[in-house]
Amino acid sequence: MNVVEYNRKAWDHQVDSGENPWTKPVSPSVIADARKGIFSVLLTETISVPLDWFPPMQGKDVLGLASGGGQQCPIFAAMGANVTVFDNSPRQLEMDSFVAHREGLTNLKVVCGDARDLSCFADGSFDLIFHPVSNLFMPEIRPVWKEAFRVLRHGGTMLSGFLNPVVYIFDYLKAEKGIIDVRFKLPYSDVDHPEMLAIQEASKNPIEFSHSLEEQIGGQVEAGFCITGFYEDKHRDYVISEYTPTYIATRAVKF
């Protein structure tokens, strides 16, 4: 199946359903604070990104990589950055355009595409890449890191959030009911399990893929990045989080 096309439509559906918190644009008060330099953004679910992970934002060229939804990128634009939001979902991008229009953020633009292919951008186009949890919707991620490294300027920073692959060994339908049942081997993919794929398709949910820590952290190093920051986070309402961190965030620099 064409995963990119399927997940594009699935995320468009997430926006239209109005139930996914990652599709809710920020309020005018958040933008007003950002204009004063007061801000808080998420790479993972609950822990705000440390402020010292960011460069001074005024005048910086920022790429929101798979970062649609009208949440983080409008904040960066309100702080004076020149922001490009790149996402696979046109409806998610519309959320960013909505905030930009509402707040007069003429320094924010949107581009639709697959994160593995950033060929629309020249080498060294950006000072900062902000890449919140999203690579679970991509069948392969090493090309994402390579492309991110290419379009980042020397001395630039990439901030990334992703899932701890251990979450995929559990039957998530049971886990949602508070039952922990180890069921799947890693690497995991909905595509490899017809019964799970059928559930996702019936619910119009995006298809998910686990990625090893070797791919997610080692892949950044292989691409040329130096990891300079790291923290873990947990799902807010997921039984697995009672036993282990479920998210990871990294700060990586292109020296």
C-alpha positions in Angstrom: 0.0 0.0 0.0 1.0 3.6 -0.4 1.7 4.5 3.2 2.4 8.2 2.5 -0.9 8.7 0.8 -2.8 6.6 3.3 -1.4 8.5 6.3 -2.0 11.8 4.5 -5.7 11.1 4.3 -5.7 9.6 7.9 -4.2 12.8 9.3 -6.6 14.9 7.3 -9.3 12.9 9.0 -7.8 13.5 12.4 -8.1 17.2 11.8 -11.7 16.9 10.6 -12.8 14.7 13.5 -11.6 17.3 16.0 -10.7 14.7 18.5 -6.9 14.6 18.2 -5.1 17.2 20.5 -2.2 17.5 18.1 -4.5 19.1 15.5 -5.7 22.0 17.8 -4.2 25.4 16.9 -2.8 27.6 19.6 -4.8 30.4 21.1 -4.2 34.2 20.5 -2.9 34.5 24.1 -0.2 32.0 23.3 0.9 34.0 20.3 0.8 37.2 22.3 3.1 35.7 24.9 5.4 34.4 22.2 5.8 37.9 20.9 7.1 38.9 24.3 9.5 36.0 24.3 7.4 33.9 26.6 6.9 30.4 25.2 6.7 26.7 25.8 6.5 24.0 23.2 6.5 20.2 23.1 8.5 17.7 21.2 6.9 14.8 23.2 3.7 14.7 25.2 4.1 16.4 28.6 7.6 17.9 29.1 8.4 21.3 27.6 11.5 21.6 25.6 14.3 23.2 27.6 14.6 26.8 26.6 18.4 26.6 26.4 17.9 24.1 23.5 16.8 27.0 21.3 19.0 29.7 19.6 17.8 33.3 19.7 14.8 33.0 17.4 14.7 36.5 15.8 15.6 36.3 12.2 16.4 32.6 12.2 15.2 30.3 9.4 13.2 27.5 11.0 11.9 24.2 9.5 9.0 22.6 11.3 9.6 19.0 10.0 6.4 16.9 10.1 5.2 19.6 12.5 1.8 20.7 11.2 -1.2 21.4 13.4 -0.9 25.1 14.2 0.9 24.6 17.5 4.7 25.0 17.6 5.5 26.7 14.4 3.3 29.8 14.8 4.9 30.4 18.1 8.3 30.5 16.5 7.0 32.9 13.8 5.6 35.1 16.6 9.1 35.2 18.1 10.5 36.6 14.8 11.7 33.5 13.1 11.2 32.8 9.4 9.2 29.6 9.5 8.5 26.9 7.0 6.1 24.2 8.1 6.6 20.9 6.2 4.0 18.2 6.7 2.4 15.3 4.9 -1.2 16.4 5.7 -2.7 19.4 3.9 -5.3 19.7 6.7 -2.7 19.9 9.4 -0.9 22.6 7.4 -4.2 24.5 7.1 -4.1 24.8 10.9 -0.8 26.6 10.7 -2.1 28.8 7.9 -5.2 29.5 10.0 -3.1 30.8 12.9 -0.8 32.7 10.6 -3.7 34.5 9.0 -5.4 35.2 12.3 -2.3 36.6 13.8 -0.8 38.3 10.8 2.3 36.1 10.7 3.5 36.8 7.2 6.8 35.1 8.1 5.2 31.6 8.1 4.7 29.5 5.1 3.6 25.9 4.6 4.8 23.1 2.3 3.2 19.6 1.8 5.4 16.6 1.4 7.2 13.5 2.6 9.8 14.1 5.3 12.2 11.6 3.5 12.4 14.0 0.6 13.3 17.6 1.2 14.6 18.2 -2.3 12.5 21.4 -2.5 15.0 23.0 -0.1 18.6 23.9 -1.0 21.5 22.7 1.1 22.0 24.8 4.2 18.6 26.5 4.2 17.8 26.4 7.9 19.2 27.3 11.3 16.8 25.2 13.3 14.8 22.1 12.6 11.9 21.3 14.9 10.8 17.7 14.5 8.2 16.6 17.1 7.0 13.0 17.5 6.0 11.9 14.0 8.5 9.4 12.6 6.3 6.5 13.9 4.1 7.3 10.8 7.1 6.8 8.4 8.2 3.4 7.2 11.9 4.4 7.3 13.7 7.3 9.0 17.4 7.2 8.1 16.6 9.2 4.9 14.8 11.8 7.2 18.0 12.4 9.2 20.2 12.6 6.1 17.9 15.1 4.5 17.6 17.1 7.7 21.4 17.2 7.9 21.7 18.4 4.3 19.2 21.3 4.7 20.6 22.5 8.0 23.4 25.1 8.1 26.7 24.4 9.9 26.2 25.2 13.6 22.5 24.6 13.2 20.3 22.5 15.5 17.7 19.8 15.1 15.3 19.1 18.0 13.5 15.8 17.7 11.0 13.8 19.6 10.1 10.1 19.0 8.7 7.0 20.6 10.6 4.5 22.7 10.2 1.4 20.5 9.4 -0.8 23.6 5.8 0.5 23.5 5.2 -1.6 20.4 5.8 -5.0 22.0 2.5 -4.6 23.9 -1.0 -5.3 22.7 -2.2 -1.6 22.7 -5.9 -2.5 22.6 -5.5 -4.3 26.0 -3.1 -1.6 27.3 -5.8 1.0 26.7 -7.9 -1.1 29.2 -5.1 -1.3 31.7 -3.9 -4.8 30.7 -0.3 -5.3 29.9 0.2 -8.1 27.4 3.5 -8.6 25.6 2.4 -9.6 22.1 4.6 -8.3 19.3 8.2 -8.7 18.2 10.3 -5.7 17.1 10.5 -4.2 14.6 6.7 -3.6 14.6 4.6 -2.4 11.7 0.8 -2.3 11.4 1.3 -3.3 7.8 2.9 -6.6 9.0 -0.2 -7.5 11.1 -3.4 -7.7 9.0 -5.6 -7.7 12.0 -4.0 -4.5 13.4 -4.0 -2.9 9.9 -7.7 -3.6 9.6 -8.4 -1.9 12.9 -6.5 1.2 11.8 -8.2 1.3 8.5 -11.6 0.9 10.0 -11.0 3.8 12.4 -9.2 5.9 9.7 -6.2 6.1 12.0 -2.6 6.5 10.7 -0.5 3.4 10.2 2.4 3.2 12.6 5.9 1.8 12.6 8.4 1.1 15.4 11.9 2.3 14.9 14.9 1.0 16.9 17.0 3.3 19.0 19.8 2.5 16.6 17.7 4.0 13.8 16.4 6.9 15.8 19.6 8.0 17.7 22.3 6.1 15.8 20.7 7.3 12.6 21.2 10.9 13.6 24.9 10.2 14.4 25.3 8.4 11.1 23.9 11.4 9.2 26.6 13.6 10.8 24.9 15.0 13.8 26.4 15.4 17.3 23.8 14.7 20.1 24.1 17.4 22.6 20.9 17.0 24.6 18.6 14.2 25.7 15.6 13.6 27.9 12.8 11.1 28.3 9.0 11.6 28.7 5.9 9.5 29.3 2.4 9.3 27.9 -0.1 11.1 30.1 -2.7 8.3 30.1 -1.1 5.0 29.1 -0.5 2.1 31.5 2.9 1.3 30.0 4.1 4.7 31.3 3.8 3.4 34.9 6.8 1.2 34.2 9.0 2.9 31.6 9.5 6.2 29.8 7.7 6.0 26.4 9.2 9.1 24.6 12.6 10.4 23.9 13.8 13.8 22.8 17.2 14.8 21.4 19.0 17.9 20.6 21.5 17.4 17.7 23.9 19.9 16.2 25.5 20.0 12.8 29.1 21.1 13.5 
